[in-house]
């Protein structure tokens, strides 16, 4: 029994490592062979993967189903846009400013959302998301309203580093994605991350054990906001343009679907989900105007065949297979 | 049970407690709308006491526990814990002062494993719980404590099972283990035996007898035999009020208590 357990464990770890190496090899080695359209698409996938993972910290690990998460993304993107175009701020100021504004937004909005739960949490984040969208749409002197803000300098121009073209930007994004992904993986496996899972499971139990559940939810909300703003900053540089459409409800709901399609509470799943949805959106919409129909079909199929997300389904299958093969 | 187990509850400054009651309730009242669930209860519990609360369904026993542990706010009255007024404190603050409890309706972290449940309970009162950028596996002393608890409660085999998959009896054990993980000075046990088979009841009974004598234990229990075997003092509640209080012999011979437990109306 003990022996079998050990063997199972090592094959599991080996499979995981092999998978990780394979994914890294593909993400690093493959893009130079692709056209710039595909490189751009991959970049977009990675940006949204980072964003979806940050939402997963809230949805999957803490049980805070936020519908305003695109707001952080937008706040950071607008900060970069405003600082770089109107105030001619340098790269580092834009970077730090974007993250700082994301954290600030998290700290302020967190005060409103951290004490509410489940459906009420959905409702209040929905409302706050709409407020942020309303600000970007109506606060015209600051945000340019519907026109958005264009003319954000390219990463090359802004940093002074030789990063022209889609491929170098892709590698920068890949680096940021890997960095944020590792930090988030560390975060959820930390003692603090464990308390979040505990709060998701039973808040009253955690509180009677001595955990200030409000504070933990609040801090978690800010951390998730910080990671989302990193994605927002990348997005601003990638697009060179920001507009309210990335803050609206559709954006937040789509983000939510990325998390649930891939599998909440796994980090890997939401990254996968983001990749799939960004791909479908871009690829299918090139062929047909009815791509929303196809996206909707994908959601319905996912609900039928992988209600807990693709990655969770895959994990369960792999576990079952292992159990069968490791039987003496 | 090992020495680790009996070591629970030894905290600094325990000599001060001997002069101050562990827990004092003064006119404690809780109204749910028009219903007075707990009505002006005043009582004092000494450190190390084994105190059983009895009473028919709806007598206000669990509500009283919820008030003491801070799950729900009191309508009126005061709760004094170790000489300190805690009436306004939240449940996590009271936990930090040394209260721990079990729940009548099992309240665990169902999708986490038995070990993760215990580990979380061990880190709940340490500063480590705020560490965000080191994996929890790095904190050997916490892992060790959780493992000790696991062994002490005979749950070693179930270490990596999600709590939702283990038997009800084992869940009740985890429930008690979680409450001891924080090294409480005052332990509230809300019907730990309810729904257990007779052999499970027996092992739970042994477990309760082996609790560190320094821990003050309040127990809600319906079973007269268990209550009389465990308690030094018994409080009988009825309709939110203290009907009778005293040593177990006094309670056993109290005619009003007998009437209630025989199902006869009290005039």
Interface residues (C-beta under 8 A of the other chain):
Chain A: X183 X186 X187 X189 X190 X191 X192 X193 X194 X195 X197 X198 X201 X202 X204 X205 X206 X207 X208 X209 X210 X211 X212 X213 X216 X223
Chain B: X69 X70 X71 X90 X91 X92 X95 X96 X100 X101 X103 X107 X108 X109 X110 X111 X112 X116 X119 X120 X121 X123 X124 X125 X128 X129 X130 X131 X132 X133 X134 X135 X136 X137 X139 X142 X178 X181 X182
